[in-house]
Amino acid sequence: MQRRRQELDKNLVQLAKHLKIKAEYLTALEKDDYRIIPGGVPIITGVLTNYSRALKLDPVKMSAIFRRDYVVGPRSVLPNGLSEKTFTWTPTHTVAVIVFILIFLTGVFYYSRSFFLGGSPALKLDVPKEGELIIGNSVIVKGRLKRGDIVVVNGDKVLLKADNSFETLIDCRPGDNVILVEASNPGGDKEQLTRRFICQEP
């Protein structure tokens, strides 16, 4: 096509204006680079037909050559022997993503445990206060634990709440009483705290 246009001494830009087709599309036809022409085979064939007539070439023959040398891909027209690489999601990809997410979450879990539970436990006892007078036969033991996951009050294990606080009710006898609160973490670190208080019958 380029040779034919030069033989006819035609200017490509002027031809593009006359045919109302972008000059870059005509250049693409001359260079056999059809991928820049949008719309696929129907549009390319239409442009090719109009340009062939302008150059006094047989449109049917030119279209036949085009269809012989090029194949239609899902999104573009490519030379024979070439194929456009497309990504297809497969069950293998799904399994790989799930495995990656599980490994990631496991790592985050153990890292957070080691971060929050690393070092010696920090035990704080809010109730009862040291030397407090308790009226009754029982007392509420309330506190908070940091960097630990087990709390034992007078030998009985106490469940931790979501905010790492704990609360339990223990019996007391009239007079002086002592409670022992122990805390530990998975690393084996421990902390103990004692609190003295007085119980009085109502």
BAKE-678448 format. One record per residue (C-alpha): x, y, z; residue in three letters. Coordinates in Angstrom, 1 decimal, m for minus. Layout:
N
+--------+--------+--------+---------+
|     xx |     yy |     zz | residuo |
+--------+--------+--------+---------+
|      X |      Y |      Z |     Ala |
...
+--------+--------+--------+---------+
This chain:
202
+--------+--------+--------+---------+
|     xx |     yy |     zz | residuo |
+--------+--------+--------+---------+
|    0.0 |    0.0 |    0.0 |     Met |
|    2.8 |    2.4 |    0.8 |     Gln |
|    4.5 |    1.6 |   m2.5 |     Arg |
|    1.2 |    2.1 |   m4.4 |     Arg |
|    0.6 |    5.4 |   m2.7 |     Arg |
|    4.1 |    6.6 |   m3.6 |     Gln |
|    3.6 |    5.5 |   m7.2 |     Glu |
|    0.4 |    7.6 |   m7.3 |     Leu |
|    2.3 |   10.4 |   m5.7 |     Asp |
|   m0.4 |   10.7 |   m3.0 |     Lys |
|    0.1 |   12.5 |    0.3 |     Asn |
|   m0.9 |   10.3 |    3.3 |     Leu |
|   m2.3 |   13.2 |    5.4 |     Val |
|   m4.4 |   14.5 |    2.5 |     Gln |
|   m5.7 |   11.0 |    1.8 |     Leu |
|   m6.6 |   10.7 |    5.5 |     Ala |
|   m8.6 |   14.0 |    5.4 |     Lys |
|  m10.3 |   12.9 |    2.2 |     His |
|  m11.3 |    9.5 |    3.5 |     Leu |
|  m12.1 |   11.0 |    7.0 |     Lys |
|   m9.8 |    8.3 |    8.6 |     Ile |
|   m7.0 |    9.0 |   11.0 |     Lys |
|   m3.6 |    9.2 |    9.3 |     Ala |
|   m2.1 |    6.9 |   12.0 |     Glu |
|   m4.6 |    4.2 |   10.9 |     Tyr |
|   m3.5 |    4.5 |    7.3 |     Leu |
|    0.1 |    4.3 |    8.4 |     Thr |
|   m0.7 |    1.2 |   10.4 |     Ala |
|   m2.2 |   m0.4 |    7.3 |     Leu |
|    0.9 |    0.4 |    5.3 |     Glu |
|    3.1 |   m1.1 |    8.1 |     Lys |
|    0.8 |   m4.1 |    8.7 |     Asp |
|    0.4 |   m3.1 |   12.3 |     Asp |
|   m3.3 |   m3.5 |   12.7 |     Tyr |
|   m3.3 |   m3.6 |   16.5 |     Arg |
|   m3.6 |    0.2 |   16.9 |     Ile |
|   m6.8 |    0.3 |   15.0 |     Ile |
|   m9.7 |   m0.2 |   17.4 |     Pro |
|  m12.8 |   m2.2 |   16.8 |     Gly |
|  m11.4 |   m5.5 |   15.6 |     Gly |
|  m11.7 |   m7.1 |   12.2 |     Val |
|  m14.9 |   m5.3 |   11.0 |     Pro |
|  m13.4 |   m1.8 |   11.5 |     Ile |
|  m10.0 |   m2.8 |   10.1 |     Ile |
|  m11.7 |   m4.4 |    7.0 |     Thr |
|  m13.7 |   m1.2 |    6.5 |     Gly |
|  m10.7 |    1.0 |    6.7 |     Val |
|   m8.7 |   m1.3 |    4.5 |     Leu |
|  m11.5 |   m1.3 |    1.9 |     Thr |
|  m11.7 |    2.5 |    1.7 |     Asn |
|   m8.0 |    2.9 |    1.6 |     Tyr |
|   m7.7 |    0.2 |   m1.2 |     Ser |
|  m10.2 |    2.0 |   m3.3 |     Arg |
|   m8.4 |    5.3 |   m2.8 |     Ala |
|   m5.2 |    3.7 |   m4.0 |     Leu |
|   m7.0 |    2.0 |   m6.9 |     Lys |
|   m6.4 |   m1.5 |   m5.5 |     Leu |
|   m8.8 |   m4.4 |   m5.4 |     Asp |
|  m10.6 |   m4.2 |   m2.0 |     Pro |
|  m11.6 |   m7.8 |   m2.1 |     Val |
|   m8.1 |   m9.0 |   m2.8 |     Lys |
|   m6.6 |   m6.8 |   m0.1 |     Met |
|   m9.2 |   m8.0 |    2.4 |     Ser |
|   m8.4 |  m11.6 |    1.5 |     Ala |
|   m4.7 |  m11.0 |    2.0 |     Ile |
|   m5.5 |   m9.5 |    5.4 |     Phe |
|   m7.6 |  m12.4 |    6.5 |     Arg |
|   m5.1 |  m14.9 |    5.2 |     Arg |
|   m2.1 |  m13.5 |    7.1 |     Asp |
|   m3.9 |  m12.5 |   10.4 |     Tyr |
|   m6.0 |  m14.3 |   12.9 |     Val |
|   m8.6 |  m12.8 |   15.2 |     Val |
|   m7.8 |  m12.9 |   18.9 |     Gly |
|  m10.2 |  m12.1 |   21.8 |     Pro |
|   m9.1 |   m8.5 |   21.9 |     Arg |
|   m6.8 |   m7.8 |   19.0 |     Ser |
|   m5.7 |   m9.0 |   15.6 |     Val |
|   m2.3 |  m10.7 |   15.7 |     Leu |
|    0.0 |  m12.3 |   13.1 |     Pro |
|   m0.2 |  m16.1 |   12.7 |     Asn |
|    1.9 |  m17.9 |   15.3 |     Gly |
|    1.4 |  m15.2 |   17.9 |     Leu |
|   m1.1 |  m15.2 |   20.7 |     Ser |
|   m2.0 |  m12.6 |   23.2 |     Glu |
|   m1.2 |  m13.7 |   26.8 |     Lys |
|   m4.2 |  m13.5 |   29.0 |     Thr |
|   m4.5 |  m14.3 |   32.7 |     Phe |
|   m7.1 |  m16.9 |   33.6 |     Thr |
|   m8.0 |  m17.5 |   37.3 |     Trp |
|   m7.9 |  m21.2 |   38.1 |     Thr |
|   m8.7 |  m23.3 |   41.2 |     Pro |
|   m4.9 |  m23.5 |   41.8 |     Thr |
|   m4.7 |  m19.7 |   42.2 |     His |
|   m7.6 |  m19.9 |   44.7 |     Thr |
|   m5.9 |  m22.5 |   46.8 |     Val |
|   m2.6 |  m20.6 |   46.7 |     Ala |
|   m4.3 |  m17.4 |   47.9 |     Val |
|   m6.1 |  m19.2 |   50.7 |     Ile |
|   m2.8 |  m20.9 |   51.8 |     Val |
|   m1.0 |  m17.5 |   51.7 |     Phe |
|   m3.8 |  m15.9 |   53.8 |     Ile |
|   m3.7 |  m18.7 |   56.4 |     Leu |
|    0.1 |  m18.5 |   56.7 |     Ile |
|   m0.1 |  m14.7 |   57.0 |     Phe |
|   m2.8 |  m14.8 |   59.7 |     Leu |
|   m0.8 |  m17.5 |   61.6 |     Thr |
|    2.3 |  m15.3 |   61.5 |     Gly |
|    0.3 |  m12.3 |   62.7 |     Val |
|   m1.2 |  m14.3 |   65.6 |     Phe |
|    2.1 |  m15.6 |   66.9 |     Tyr |
|    3.8 |  m12.3 |   66.4 |     Tyr |
|    1.1 |  m10.5 |   68.4 |     Ser |
|    1.2 |  m13.1 |   71.1 |     Arg |
|    5.0 |  m12.8 |   71.4 |     Ser |
|    4.7 |   m9.0 |   71.4 |     Phe |
|    1.9 |   m8.7 |   74.0 |     Phe |
|    3.0 |  m11.6 |   76.1 |     Leu |
|    6.7 |  m11.1 |   75.9 |     Gly |
|    8.5 |  m10.2 |   79.1 |     Gly |
|    7.4 |  m10.6 |   82.7 |     Ser |
|    3.6 |  m10.2 |   83.5 |     Pro |
|    2.5 |   m6.9 |   84.9 |     Ala |
|   m0.2 |   m7.5 |   87.5 |     Leu |
|   m2.5 |   m4.8 |   88.9 |     Lys |
|   m5.0 |   m5.5 |   91.7 |     Leu |
|   m7.7 |   m2.8 |   92.1 |     Asp |
|  m10.0 |   m4.5 |   94.6 |     Val |
|   m9.6 |   m5.0 |   97.6 |     Pro |
|   m7.4 |   m2.2 |   98.7 |     Lys |
|   m4.5 |   m2.9 |  101.1 |     Glu |
|   m5.9 |   m2.9 |  104.7 |     Gly |
|   m9.5 |   m2.4 |  103.4 |     Glu |
|  m12.4 |   m3.2 |  105.8 |     Leu |
|  m14.9 |   m5.6 |  104.1 |     Ile |
|  m18.3 |   m6.0 |  105.6 |     Ile |
|  m19.5 |   m9.5 |  104.9 |     Gly |
|  m18.3 |  m13.1 |  104.3 |     Asn |
|  m17.0 |  m12.6 |  100.8 |     Ser |
|  m14.9 |  m10.1 |   98.8 |     Val |
|  m14.6 |   m9.2 |   95.2 |     Ile |
|  m11.1 |   m9.5 |   93.7 |     Val |
|  m10.7 |   m7.4 |   90.7 |     Lys |
|   m7.7 |   m6.4 |   88.6 |     Gly |
|   m5.9 |   m6.3 |   85.3 |     Arg |
|   m3.1 |   m8.3 |   83.7 |     Leu |
|   m0.6 |   m7.2 |   81.0 |     Lys |
|    1.8 |   m9.6 |   79.1 |     Arg |
|    0.2 |  m12.7 |   80.6 |     Gly |
|   m2.6 |  m15.1 |   80.0 |     Asp |
|   m3.2 |  m17.0 |   83.3 |     Ile |
|   m4.4 |  m15.5 |   86.6 |     Val |
|   m4.7 |  m17.6 |   89.8 |     Val |
|   m6.3 |  m16.2 |   93.0 |     Val |
|   m5.7 |  m18.3 |   96.1 |     Asn |
|   m5.0 |  m21.4 |   94.0 |     Gly |
|   m8.1 |  m21.0 |   91.7 |     Asp |
|   m7.7 |  m20.1 |   88.1 |     Lys |
|   m9.6 |  m17.0 |   87.0 |     Val |
|  m10.8 |  m16.3 |   83.4 |     Leu |
|   m9.5 |  m13.2 |   81.7 |     Leu |
|  m11.9 |  m10.9 |   79.9 |     Lys |
|  m11.3 |   m9.6 |   76.4 |     Ala |
|   m9.7 |   m6.4 |   77.8 |     Asp |
|   m7.3 |   m8.6 |   80.0 |     Asn |
|   m9.2 |   m7.7 |   83.2 |     Ser |
|  m10.3 |  m10.3 |   85.7 |     Phe |
|  m12.9 |  m10.4 |   88.5 |     Glu |
|  m13.8 |  m13.2 |   91.0 |     Thr |
|  m15.6 |  m13.6 |   94.3 |     Leu |
|  m13.8 |  m15.3 |   97.2 |     Ile |
|  m14.9 |  m16.2 |  100.8 |     Asp |
|  m13.3 |  m14.5 |  103.7 |     Cys |
|  m13.3 |  m15.1 |  107.4 |     Arg |
|  m13.7 |  m12.5 |  110.2 |     Pro |
|  m10.5 |  m10.7 |  111.0 |     Gly |
|   m7.3 |  m10.4 |  108.9 |     Asp |
|   m7.2 |  m12.0 |  105.5 |     Asn |
|   m4.6 |  m12.4 |  102.8 |     Val |
|   m5.1 |  m13.1 |   99.2 |     Ile |
|   m2.4 |  m14.4 |   96.8 |     Leu |
|   m2.7 |  m13.5 |   93.1 |     Val |
|   m0.4 |  m15.1 |   90.7 |     Glu |
|    0.1 |  m14.4 |   86.9 |     Ala |
|    2.1 |  m16.2 |   84.3 |     Ser |
|    2.6 |  m16.2 |   80.5 |     Asn |
|    3.5 |  m18.9 |   77.9 |     Pro |
|    7.1 |  m18.1 |   78.3 |     Gly |
|    7.1 |  m19.2 |   81.9 |     Gly |
|    7.5 |  m15.8 |   83.4 |     Asp |
|    5.5 |  m15.2 |   86.7 |     Lys |
|    4.5 |  m12.5 |   89.0 |     Glu |
|    2.9 |  m12.7 |   92.5 |     Gln |
|    1.0 |  m10.1 |   94.4 |     Leu |
|   m0.4 |  m10.3 |   98.0 |     Thr |
|   m3.1 |   m8.1 |   99.5 |     Arg |
|   m4.2 |   m7.9 |  103.2 |     Arg |
|   m7.7 |   m6.8 |  104.2 |     Phe |
|  m10.1 |   m7.2 |  107.1 |     Ile |
|  m13.4 |   m8.9 |  107.0 |     Cys |
|  m16.2 |   m8.2 |  109.5 |     Gln |
|  m19.5 |   m9.9 |  109.8 |     Glu |
|  m22.5 |   m7.7 |  109.1 |     Pro |
+--------+--------+--------+---------+
